[in-house]
């Protein structure tokens, strides 16, 4: 990429970040679910469970994540700690994520908050080991799956060692780690730096990245995540995934200029 094209592309993306990285973004995005809470643990658990079911239509994601919070008495941390061994009393389904899967996730969260220092503790330990988000997600999956579960539930927890893009887990990490003056992401976690984050690659961000000549790989997998995030780091080494707002917004709203 020559310097002129590089400068134009960076300008385009920076302008798109300004357009979409603001509180107006929240009204149509699943991040609005953890935004309902103020207690740190409630935000973490609501964010994690919402990110877990964040595929498909965004309105359906928001509706079902809101229903799940209601089933947890709108106190997700208390529910996990007090009912974590029992799970939900009512049926829950979001596409292929059903009550069996949900109850496993609640039990695993109970174990994580009871014995492993909470979600931040597990994610941070993974980063301490390898200093990469790949290492973080590999470690997290290993810990999470130590809770007894049906084999079918494993498909709802991305496996980066199998080349998964891990879009939903990367999105959750963006929510927890990134912090700026626009107050979309939470910035609750400080051990993992924003500079280490990886793009939550999905259909929209992938299509826009390819249209802009930033991504050559055809599959939306971990190799593609590495390729596009490496490019984004040349635009902002300290905060590469701020461009998630730009790429996603341009894709969803058709503002590819």
C-alpha positions as CSV (number, residue, x, y, z in Angstrom):
1,X,0.0,0.0,0.0
2,X,1.5,3.3,-1.1
3,X,1.7,6.2,1.3
4,X,-1.1,8.1,-0.4
5,X,-3.5,5.2,-0.2
6,X,-2.5,4.5,3.4
7,X,-3.2,8.1,4.4
8,X,-6.6,8.2,2.6
9,X,-7.6,4.9,4.2
10,X,-6.6,6.0,7.7
11,X,-8.5,9.2,7.2
12,X,-11.6,7.3,6.1
13,X,-11.4,5.0,9.0
14,X,-10.7,7.7,11.6
15,X,-13.7,9.7,10.3
16,X,-15.8,6.6,10.6
17,X,-14.7,6.0,14.1
18,X,-15.8,9.5,15.0
19,X,-19.2,8.8,13.4
20,X,-19.9,5.5,15.2
21,X,-17.9,5.5,18.4
22,X,-20.4,7.4,20.5
23,X,-23.3,6.8,22.8
24,X,-25.8,6.7,19.8
25,X,-24.1,3.3,18.9
26,X,-25.4,1.8,22.2
27,X,-29.1,2.0,21.3
28,X,-28.8,-0.6,18.5
29,X,-26.1,-2.7,19.9
30,X,-26.0,-5.6,22.4
31,X,-23.7,-3.6,24.7
32,X,-26.8,-1.9,25.9
33,X,-27.6,-5.0,28.1
34,X,-24.5,-4.8,30.4
35,X,-25.0,-1.0,30.3
36,X,-28.1,-1.5,32.5
37,X,-25.8,-2.4,35.4
38,X,-23.4,-0.5,37.7
39,X,-21.9,-3.2,39.8
40,X,-18.7,-4.5,38.2
41,X,-19.6,-8.2,38.5
42,X,-23.0,-7.6,37.0
43,X,-21.5,-5.8,34.0
44,X,-19.0,-8.6,33.5
45,X,-21.5,-11.4,33.7
46,X,-24.2,-9.6,31.7
47,X,-21.6,-8.7,29.1
48,X,-20.2,-12.2,28.8
49,X,-23.6,-13.9,28.5
50,X,-24.8,-11.3,26.0
51,X,-21.7,-11.7,23.9
52,X,-22.1,-15.5,24.1
53,X,-25.5,-15.2,22.2
54,X,-24.4,-12.3,20.0
55,X,-25.0,-13.9,16.6
56,X,-27.9,-13.4,14.2
57,X,-30.3,-10.4,14.2
58,X,-29.2,-7.7,16.6
59,X,-32.8,-7.0,17.7
60,X,-33.2,-10.7,18.6
61,X,-29.9,-10.7,20.4
62,X,-30.9,-7.7,22.5
63,X,-34.4,-9.1,23.2
64,X,-33.2,-12.5,24.3
65,X,-30.3,-11.2,26.3
66,X,-32.8,-8.9,28.1
67,X,-35.0,-11.9,28.7
68,X,-32.1,-13.8,30.2
69,X,-31.3,-11.0,32.6
70,X,-35.0,-11.1,33.7
71,X,-34.7,-14.8,34.3
72,X,-31.7,-14.0,36.5
73,X,-33.8,-11.5,38.4
74,X,-31.8,-8.6,36.8
75,X,-29.1,-9.4,39.3
76,X,-26.8,-11.7,37.3
77,X,-23.9,-11.8,39.8
78,X,-26.2,-12.6,42.8
79,X,-28.0,-15.2,40.6
80,X,-24.7,-16.9,39.6
81,X,-23.5,-17.0,43.1
82,X,-26.8,-18.2,44.7
83,X,-28.3,-20.3,42.0
84,X,-25.2,-21.2,40.1
85,X,-25.4,-24.9,41.0
86,X,-29.0,-25.2,40.0
87,X,-29.3,-23.0,36.9
88,X,-32.5,-21.5,35.5
89,X,-35.9,-22.4,36.6
90,X,-37.4,-21.6,33.2
91,X,-36.6,-22.4,29.6
92,X,-34.3,-20.2,27.6
93,X,-33.4,-20.4,23.9
94,X,-31.5,-18.2,21.5
95,X,-31.1,-20.0,18.2
96,X,-29.0,-23.2,19.1
97,X,-28.1,-21.9,22.6
98,X,-30.7,-23.5,24.9
99,X,-31.4,-24.1,28.6
100,X,-28.8,-26.9,28.9
101,X,-26.1,-24.7,27.5
102,X,-27.2,-21.7,29.5
103,X,-27.2,-23.7,32.8
104,X,-23.7,-25.0,32.0
105,X,-22.5,-21.4,31.5
106,X,-24.1,-20.3,34.8
107,X,-22.4,-23.2,36.6
108,X,-19.0,-22.4,35.0
109,X,-19.4,-18.8,36.0
110,X,-20.2,-19.8,39.6
111,X,-17.0,-21.8,39.7
112,X,-15.0,-18.9,38.1
113,X,-16.3,-16.4,40.6
114,X,-16.1,-18.7,43.6
115,X,-12.7,-20.3,43.0
116,X,-10.8,-18.5,40.2
117,X,-10.9,-14.8,40.9
118,X,-13.8,-14.0,38.6
119,X,-13.8,-13.4,34.8
120,X,-11.1,-10.8,34.9
121,X,-8.9,-13.1,37.0
122,X,-9.1,-15.9,34.4
123,X,-8.6,-13.7,31.4
124,X,-5.7,-11.9,33.0
125,X,-4.0,-15.1,34.0
126,X,-4.2,-16.2,30.3
127,X,-2.6,-13.0,29.2
128,X,0.2,-13.3,31.8
129,X,1.1,-16.7,30.4
130,X,1.5,-15.8,26.7
131,X,1.0,-12.0,26.5
132,X,-1.4,-12.5,23.5
133,X,-5.1,-12.6,23.2
134,X,-4.7,-15.9,21.5
135,X,-3.2,-17.2,24.7
136,X,-6.0,-15.5,26.7
137,X,-8.8,-17.2,24.8
138,X,-7.0,-20.6,24.8
139,X,-6.6,-20.4,28.6
140,X,-10.1,-19.2,29.2
141,X,-11.7,-22.0,27.2
142,X,-9.6,-24.6,29.1
143,X,-10.7,-23.2,32.5
144,X,-14.3,-22.8,31.4
145,X,-14.7,-26.4,30.2
146,X,-13.4,-27.8,33.5
147,X,-17.0,-27.5,34.7
148,X,-19.0,-30.7,33.9
149,X,-21.0,-30.2,30.8
150,X,-22.7,-31.8,27.8
151,X,-20.4,-32.1,24.8
152,X,-22.9,-30.1,22.7
153,X,-22.3,-27.0,24.8
154,X,-18.7,-26.7,23.7
155,X,-19.6,-25.2,20.4
156,X,-20.8,-22.1,22.1
157,X,-17.3,-21.3,23.4
158,X,-14.9,-20.4,20.5
159,X,-11.7,-22.4,20.1
160,X,-8.9,-20.3,18.7
161,X,-6.7,-23.4,18.5
162,X,-9.1,-24.6,15.8
163,X,-8.7,-21.3,13.9
164,X,-12.0,-19.8,15.1
165,X,-12.2,-16.0,14.7
166,X,-13.7,-15.9,18.3
167,X,-15.7,-12.9,17.3
168,X,-17.9,-12.9,20.4
169,X,-15.1,-13.3,22.9
170,X,-13.1,-10.6,21.2
171,X,-16.1,-8.4,21.3
172,X,-16.5,-9.1,25.1
173,X,-12.8,-8.3,25.6
174,X,-13.3,-5.0,23.7
175,X,-16.1,-4.1,26.0
176,X,-14.2,-4.9,29.2
177,X,-10.7,-3.5,28.2
178,X,-11.2,-0.5,25.9
179,X,-11.7,2.9,27.5
180,X,-11.9,6.3,25.9
181,X,-13.8,9.5,26.4
182,X,-16.8,8.4,24.4
183,X,-18.0,5.9,27.0
184,X,-19.2,3.1,24.8
185,X,-16.9,0.4,26.0
186,X,-16.4,-0.1,29.8
187,X,-12.7,-0.1,30.3
188,X,-13.1,-2.1,33.6
189,X,-10.1,-4.3,33.1
190,X,-6.5,-2.9,33.2
191,X,-4.1,-5.9,33.1
192,X,-4.8,-6.7,29.4
193,X,-3.8,-3.6,27.4
194,X,-6.0,-2.3,24.6
195,X,-3.0,-2.6,22.3
196,X,-3.2,-6.4,22.6
197,X,-6.9,-6.7,21.6
198,X,-7.9,-8.4,18.4
199,X,-10.7,-7.3,16.0
200,X,-14.1,-9.0,16.6
201,X,-14.2,-10.1,13.0
202,X,-17.7,-10.8,11.6
203,X,-19.4,-10.7,8.2
204,X,-19.8,-6.9,8.2
205,X,-16.3,-6.1,9.3
206,X,-14.8,-8.7,7.0
207,X,-16.7,-7.6,3.9
208,X,-15.7,-3.9,4.5
209,X,-12.1,-4.8,5.2
210,X,-11.9,-6.8,1.9
211,X,-13.6,-4.0,-0.1
212,X,-11.0,-1.6,1.3
213,X,-8.2,-3.9,0.4
214,X,-7.2,-4.5,4.0
215,X,-7.9,-8.2,4.1
216,X,-6.9,-10.8,1.5
217,X,-8.0,-14.0,3.3
218,X,-11.4,-15.2,2.2
219,X,-12.4,-17.0,5.4
220,X,-13.4,-15.1,8.6
221,X,-11.1,-17.2,10.8
222,X,-8.3,-16.5,13.3
223,X,-5.7,-16.1,10.5
224,X,-7.9,-13.3,9.0
225,X,-8.2,-11.7,12.5
226,X,-4.5,-11.6,12.7
227,X,-4.1,-10.2,9.2
228,X,-6.6,-7.3,9.7
229,X,-5.6,-6.5,13.2
230,X,-2.0,-6.2,12.1
231,X,-3.1,-3.6,9.6
232,X,-5.2,-1.7,12.1
233,X,-2.2,-1.6,14.5
234,X,-0.3,0.4,11.8
235,X,-3.1,3.0,12.1
236,X,-3.2,3.0,15.9
237,X,-0.8,0.8,17.8
238,X,-2.3,1.6,21.2
239,X,-5.9,1.1,20.3
240,X,-6.3,-1.0,17.1
241,X,-9.8,-2.3,17.7
242,X,-11.4,1.2,17.9
243,X,-11.7,0.6,14.2
244,X,-14.3,-2.1,14.9
245,X,-16.7,0.8,15.2
246,X,-15.6,2.1,11.8
247,X,-15.7,-1.2,9.9
248,X,-18.9,-2.5,11.5
249,X,-20.7,0.8,11.1
250,X,-19.8,1.2,7.5
251,X,-20.9,-2.4,6.8
252,X,-24.2,-2.3,8.6
253,X,-25.2,1.2,7.4
254,X,-23.8,1.0,3.9
255,X,-21.4,4.0,4.4
256,X,-18.6,2.5,2.4
257,X,-17.2,5.6,0.7
